[in-house]
Amino acid sequence: MSLTQIVRGTMLALVVMAGTSGAVEIKIGAAEALTGNASQYGVPIRKGFELALSEINGSGGINGEKLALIFEDEQGKKEEAIKLQQKAIELAEGPQQANLKKVLESYKKDELPAAD
């Protein structure tokens, strides 16, 4: 797997803190190609995320807070990856939102590498 594919597939990764009733859940979102020509990379990456979260949550989480995985299929398509990044930006709050908007703008201008 090339660095280009890693950058493309993991640009969406973000951490969003969402609180309900005083409880905090740390949500980790990522998009990878789970279907399509690049799924041979995306599926193992998803399994790696799931394994890591299982181990982290099994040992008490991060500062006692559990992690939740939100995983999306970008189908190995740049257009789908951009759509999912926009979705992540809409869900993000605070400083993450501004940073993600900058990344998305660069991605739309083809300033970041993407495998087609």
C-alpha positions, 0 to 999 in steps of 0.5 A: 500500500502506498503513502498516497492510499494511506493519506487518501483513506485516513484523511477523514480520521477525526476524534469528536467528543460527544456528551450525553447526561454527563457521560463522554464517548470518544468517537473515532471516524474513518473512511476506507475502501470497503468495496471496490478495487481498493477494498483489499486495503480498506478491509484490513485497515478497518479490522485493525481499527476494530482490534485497537478499539477492542483492546483500548476499551477492554483496558478501560478506554482513554481516561475511563472513556470508551471509544466508538468507531464510525467507519464509512465505505468510500468505495475507493472513489475520490468523490465518495471520500470527499462526500464523507469528509464533508459529512465528518466536517458537519459532525465535528465541532470546535477546532477540528471543524476548521482544520477539516475544512482546510483539508477538504478544500485542499483535497478538492483542489487536488493539492493532496495525492489521491489514487483513482 
